[in-house]
Amino acid sequence: MPTDAEQLATIKTQTLALIVDITANPKPNYNIDGQDIDWADYLAKLQATLDWVNGQLANETPVEYHSRGFS
């Protein structure tokens, strides 16, 4: 089973691929049978997902702090 970090990396890769496709092939907003399709809203949600994943990945990354004591 993949680790949390590997799953987050997969989500990031998939989200980036969707963003690339949407920005390379923009589509108009439309309504079908009462269902509104808003591509700008979808892109904003994907960007929010990407921000969330980046934050989660940052939390998974080990951090080392250097400090000095003074007397």
Secondary structure, 3 states (H helix, E strand, C coil): CCCHHHHHHHHHHHHHHHHHHHHHCCCCCEEECCEEECHHHHHHHHHHHHHHHHHHHHHHCCCCCCCCCCC
